[in-house]
């Protein structure tokens, strides 16, 4: 398994292909070296029902991100800067923490933005399996992936919980940080459609395959209609849809127009017209204005999540030993 770690020496894990030798302490576009850092682990009940399961999804928030969206609700941990809160976690430690999530009753292992740590995640999964880890893996991604990275993690993934943020280059440039997103997400979805022929629930209520998330950005109704037309034509036979309207600007930007009930109703009507039936639609009233605070033991409202005790213990131990969170 050591050959996986060689990937960090000339990193090609995201579409930027920055080629940085992260083993030498250099930062990739993602803002991270090869030292895996995690901001939070625990049971999260705020995902779609078959992802949250009965007790919550075993969610792992990795620090850093190759895609720097201007609206990112997790900007506190995704931004490429020195003060990102998080703790260094070894492969062996991650494997044990995954097993602790399993003991806690997690429905799955929900990897949030793990793209730039794929080699370490694979090693942790293999080590965990040798110790009895059986939880299915959810790959929770912005969709800004390299095909090289996806090919490595694909054999381990049960459900791709993947964003298709937009298919409009102008919208991508404004909200996703790069117009290039449109080109890359097209290649990613083509890759996934070749590997996943059908998305369905199993007898335990677990969803396997592809669940595409799309968030309606303020003032971009036409772009979302374009996406839904694409989904109906290319994806609805193989993937489920999660249409969201919970746009909350992390810095309190009140210059963006609100998503209106008329716009929402148009989208509901369009879903019916296009015959998109499998998946989930967020209610407009569910738009709760809060942003997770990863400096807290529980970044989320108490009803949404429970921290993993062993992760908090590891965090406390590192801090008491003089380690910085950033």
C-alpha positions as CSV (number, residue, x, y, z in Angstrom):
1,X,0.0,0.0,0.0
2,X,3.0,2.4,0.4
3,X,2.9,3.1,-3.4
4,X,-0.3,5.1,-2.8
5,X,1.6,7.6,-0.8
6,X,4.0,8.2,-3.7
7,X,1.1,10.1,-5.3
8,X,1.8,13.0,-2.9
9,X,5.3,13.5,-4.5
10,X,3.9,15.0,-7.6
11,X,0.3,15.6,-6.8
12,X,-2.3,15.0,-9.5
13,X,-5.2,14.4,-7.2
14,X,-7.4,17.3,-8.3
15,X,-8.0,18.9,-11.7
16,X,-5.3,21.6,-11.1
17,X,-2.6,18.8,-11.4
18,X,-0.3,21.2,-9.5
19,X,2.5,18.6,-9.3
20,X,3.6,19.8,-5.9
21,X,5.7,17.5,-3.7
22,X,3.5,17.6,-0.7
23,X,5.8,15.1,1.2
24,X,8.3,18.0,1.6
25,X,5.8,20.2,3.5
26,X,4.8,22.2,0.4
27,X,1.1,23.1,0.0
28,X,-0.9,22.1,-3.0
29,X,-3.7,24.2,-4.4
30,X,-5.8,22.4,-1.7
31,X,-3.8,24.2,1.0
32,X,-2.5,21.0,2.5
33,X,0.7,18.9,2.7
34,X,0.6,15.1,2.8
35,X,-0.2,15.3,6.5
36,X,-3.8,14.4,6.7
37,X,-5.8,16.9,8.8
38,X,-9.3,16.5,10.0
39,X,-11.6,19.3,11.4
40,X,-14.4,17.2,12.9
41,X,-15.7,13.6,13.1
42,X,-19.1,12.4,14.4
43,X,-22.6,11.4,13.7
44,X,-24.4,13.8,11.4
45,X,-28.1,13.7,10.9
46,X,-28.5,16.6,8.5
47,X,-27.9,14.6,5.3
48,X,-30.5,13.1,3.0
49,X,-32.5,10.4,4.9
50,X,-30.8,7.2,3.5
51,X,-27.4,8.8,4.1
52,X,-28.1,9.9,7.7
53,X,-29.7,6.5,8.5
54,X,-31.1,5.8,11.9
55,X,-28.4,7.2,14.1
56,X,-26.5,9.5,11.7
57,X,-23.9,9.4,9.0
58,X,-20.3,8.8,10.3
59,X,-19.0,12.1,8.9
60,X,-15.4,13.0,8.5
61,X,-14.6,16.7,7.6
62,X,-11.1,16.9,6.0
63,X,-9.3,20.2,6.1
64,X,-8.4,22.0,2.8
65,X,-10.1,21.9,-0.6
66,X,-9.0,22.1,-4.2
67,X,-12.1,24.2,-5.1
68,X,-12.4,27.6,-3.4
69,X,-16.0,28.6,-3.7
70,X,-16.9,32.1,-2.7
71,X,-20.0,30.9,-0.8
72,X,-18.6,27.8,0.9
73,X,-20.3,27.1,4.2
74,X,-17.2,25.2,5.3
75,X,-14.9,28.1,4.4
76,X,-13.5,28.0,7.9
77,X,-11.8,24.7,7.1
78,X,-11.6,24.6,3.3
79,X,-9.7,27.8,2.7
80,X,-6.0,27.5,1.8
81,X,-4.6,29.4,4.7
82,X,-2.5,28.8,7.8
83,X,-5.2,29.2,10.4
84,X,-7.6,26.5,9.3
85,X,-8.7,24.6,12.4
86,X,-8.0,20.9,12.3
87,X,-5.7,18.3,13.8
88,X,-3.1,16.0,12.1
89,X,-4.3,12.4,12.0
90,X,-2.2,9.4,11.0
91,X,-3.4,6.6,8.8
92,X,-3.6,4.3,11.8
93,X,-5.4,6.9,13.9
94,X,-8.0,7.4,11.2
95,X,-8.6,3.7,10.9
96,X,-9.3,3.5,14.6
97,X,-11.5,6.5,14.5
98,X,-13.5,4.9,11.7
99,X,-14.0,1.8,13.8
100,X,-15.2,4.0,16.6
101,X,-17.8,5.6,14.3
102,X,-18.9,2.0,13.5
103,X,-19.2,1.2,17.2
104,X,-21.3,4.4,17.7
105,X,-23.8,3.1,15.2
106,X,-22.9,5.2,12.1
107,X,-24.8,4.4,9.0
108,X,-21.7,4.8,6.8
109,X,-18.4,6.6,6.5
110,X,-19.1,10.0,5.0
111,X,-15.9,11.5,3.5
112,X,-16.4,15.2,3.1
113,X,-13.9,16.8,0.7
114,X,-11.3,14.0,0.9
115,X,-10.0,14.4,-2.6
116,X,-6.5,15.7,-1.7
117,X,-6.0,12.9,0.9
118,X,-7.2,9.9,-1.2
119,X,-3.9,7.9,-0.7
120,X,-4.1,8.2,3.1
121,X,-7.9,7.4,3.1
122,X,-7.3,4.2,1.1
123,X,-4.6,3.1,3.5
124,X,-6.9,3.8,6.5
125,X,-9.8,1.9,4.9
126,X,-7.6,-1.1,4.3
127,X,-6.3,-1.1,7.8
128,X,-9.8,-0.6,9.2
129,X,-11.1,-3.5,7.2
130,X,-8.4,-5.8,8.6
131,X,-9.7,-4.9,12.0
132,X,-13.4,-5.4,11.2
133,X,-14.5,-2.2,9.5
134,X,-17.6,-2.9,7.4
135,X,-19.3,0.5,6.9
136,X,-20.1,1.5,3.3
137,X,-18.2,4.6,2.1
138,X,-19.9,7.8,1.0
139,X,-17.8,10.0,-1.2
140,X,-19.1,13.5,-0.4
141,X,-17.5,15.7,-3.0
142,X,-17.7,19.1,-4.7
143,X,-17.4,17.3,-8.0
144,X,-14.1,19.0,-8.7
145,X,-12.1,15.8,-9.0
146,X,-9.3,14.5,-11.2
147,X,-10.0,11.2,-13.0
148,X,-6.7,9.9,-11.6
149,X,-7.9,10.4,-8.1
150,X,-11.3,9.0,-8.7
151,X,-9.8,5.9,-10.2
152,X,-7.9,5.3,-7.0
153,X,-10.9,5.7,-4.6
154,X,-13.6,4.2,-6.8
155,X,-13.2,0.6,-5.7
156,X,-14.0,1.7,-2.1
157,X,-17.1,3.9,-2.7
158,X,-20.6,2.6,-2.2
159,X,-22.3,6.0,-2.8
160,X,-21.1,9.1,-4.6
161,X,-22.8,12.0,-2.9
162,X,-21.5,14.5,-5.5
163,X,-22.2,18.1,-6.4
164,X,-23.1,19.2,-9.8
165,X,-23.0,22.9,-8.8
166,X,-23.6,24.3,-12.3
167,X,-23.2,23.7,-16.0
168,X,-22.9,27.4,-16.7
169,X,-19.4,28.8,-17.0
170,X,-20.4,32.3,-15.8
171,X,-22.1,31.0,-12.8
172,X,-19.2,28.7,-12.0
173,X,-16.7,31.6,-12.2
174,X,-18.8,33.6,-9.8
175,X,-19.8,31.0,-7.3
176,X,-17.3,28.2,-7.7
177,X,-14.1,30.2,-8.1
178,X,-13.4,29.0,-11.6
179,X,-15.2,28.6,-14.9
180,X,-13.2,25.5,-15.4
181,X,-15.6,23.7,-13.0
182,X,-18.0,23.1,-15.8
183,X,-15.5,21.3,-18.0
184,X,-14.3,19.1,-15.1
185,X,-17.7,18.1,-13.7
186,X,-18.7,16.9,-17.2
187,X,-15.7,14.6,-17.3
188,X,-16.3,13.4,-13.7
189,X,-20.0,12.5,-14.4
190,X,-19.0,10.7,-17.6
191,X,-16.5,8.7,-15.5
192,X,-19.1,7.8,-12.9
193,X,-21.9,6.9,-15.3
194,X,-19.5,4.3,-16.8
195,X,-19.1,2.7,-13.4
196,X,-22.6,3.1,-11.9
197,X,-25.4,1.6,-13.9
198,X,-28.1,2.0,-11.3
199,X,-28.8,3.8,-8.0
200,X,-31.1,2.1,-5.5
201,X,-31.9,1.3,-1.9
202,X,-30.9,-2.1,-0.5
203,X,-32.8,-4.1,2.0
204,X,-31.2,-2.2,4.9
205,X,-32.3,1.2,3.5
206,X,-28.8,2.1,2.3
207,X,-28.5,4.0,-0.9
208,X,-25.9,2.9,-3.4
209,X,-24.8,4.5,-6.6
210,X,-24.9,8.2,-7.3
211,X,-26.8,11.0,-5.5
212,X,-26.3,14.3,-7.3
213,X,-26.7,17.4,-5.2
214,X,-27.5,20.7,-6.9
215,X,-27.9,24.0,-5.0
216,X,-29.9,26.8,-6.5
217,X,-27.7,29.9,-6.4
218,X,-29.4,33.3,-6.0
219,X,-30.3,34.9,-9.2
220,X,-29.4,31.9,-11.3
221,X,-32.7,30.2,-11.9
222,X,-32.1,29.7,-15.6
223,X,-28.8,28.0,-14.9
224,X,-30.6,25.5,-12.6
225,X,-33.2,24.9,-15.2
226,X,-30.4,24.1,-17.6
227,X,-28.9,21.7,-15.1
228,X,-32.3,19.9,-14.5
229,X,-32.8,19.5,-18.3
230,X,-29.3,17.9,-18.4
231,X,-30.1,15.7,-15.5
232,X,-33.3,14.5,-17.1
233,X,-31.6,13.7,-20.4
234,X,-28.3,12.1,-19.1
235,X,-28.6,11.2,-15.4
236,X,-32.1,10.3,-14.2
237,X,-31.9,6.6,-15.2
238,X,-28.6,6.1,-13.3
239,X,-28.6,8.7,-10.4
240,X,-30.9,10.2,-7.8
241,X,-31.2,13.9,-7.4
242,X,-31.0,16.1,-4.3
243,X,-32.2,19.6,-5.1
244,X,-31.4,22.2,-2.5
245,X,-32.2,25.8,-1.8
246,X,-30.4,26.4,1.5
247,X,-28.1,29.1,0.2
248,X,-26.5,30.9,3.2
249,X,-23.6,33.2,2.4
250,X,-20.9,32.5,5.0
251,X,-19.9,36.2,5.4
252,X,-23.4,37.5,5.7
253,X,-23.6,39.0,2.2
254,X,-27.0,40.6,2.0
255,X,-26.5,41.9,-1.6
256,X,-27.5,38.6,-3.1
257,X,-31.2,38.3,-4.1
258,X,-33.3,35.9,-2.0
259,X,-34.7,32.7,-3.5
260,X,-38.4,33.4,-4.0
261,X,-41.3,31.1,-3.6
262,X,-42.2,31.7,-7.3
263,X,-38.8,30.5,-8.4
264,X,-39.1,27.5,-6.1
265,X,-42.5,26.6,-7.5
266,X,-41.1,26.8,-11.1
267,X,-38.5,24.2,-10.2
268,X,-41.0,21.9,-8.6
269,X,-43.2,22.1,-11.8
270,X,-40.1,21.5,-14.0
271,X,-39.2,18.4,-12.0
272,X,-42.6,17.0,-12.8
273,X,-42.4,18.0,-16.5
274,X,-39.0,16.4,-16.9
275,X,-40.1,13.2,-15.1
276,X,-37.4,13.4,-12.4
277,X,-38.9,11.3,-9.6
278,X,-36.1,9.6,-7.6
279,X,-34.5,11.8,-4.9
280,X,-35.1,14.6,-2.6
281,X,-36.2,18.3,-2.7
282,X,-35.5,20.6,0.1
283,X,-38.4,22.7,1.3
284,X,-37.9,26.5,0.9
285,X,-38.9,26.8,4.6
286,X,-35.9,24.6,5.5
287,X,-33.5,27.5,4.7
288,X,-32.1,27.8,8.2
289,X,-29.5,30.7,8.4
290,X,-26.6,29.0,10.3
291,X,-23.0,28.3,9.4
292,X,-21.0,25.5,11.1
293,X,-18.3,26.7,13.5
294,X,-15.5,24.2,13.5
295,X,-13.7,25.8,16.5
296,X,-16.5,24.3,18.6
297,X,-16.6,20.6,19.7
298,X,-19.9,20.4,17.9
299,X,-19.9,22.8,14.9
300,X,-23.6,22.1,14.2
301,X,-26.9,22.5,16.1
302,X,-27.2,19.8,18.7
303,X,-30.1,18.2,16.9
304,X,-28.0,17.8,13.8
305,X,-24.9,16.1,15.1
306,X,-23.0,14.2,17.9
307,X,-19.2,14.5,18.1
308,X,-17.1,11.3,18.1
309,X,-15.8,11.2,21.7
310,X,-12.4,9.6,20.7
311,X,-11.9,12.3,18.1
312,X,-12.4,15.0,20.8
313,X,-10.0,13.1,23.1
314,X,-7.4,13.0,20.4
315,X,-7.9,16.7,19.8
316,X,-7.5,17.5,23.5
317,X,-4.4,15.3,23.8
318,X,-2.7,17.1,20.9
319,X,-3.6,20.5,22.3
320,X,-2.3,19.6,25.7
321,X,1.0,18.5,24.1
322,X,1.4,21.9,22.6
323,X,0.2,21.3,19.1
324,X,-1.7,24.0,17.3
325,X,-5.1,23.4,15.7
326,X,-3.9,25.1,12.6
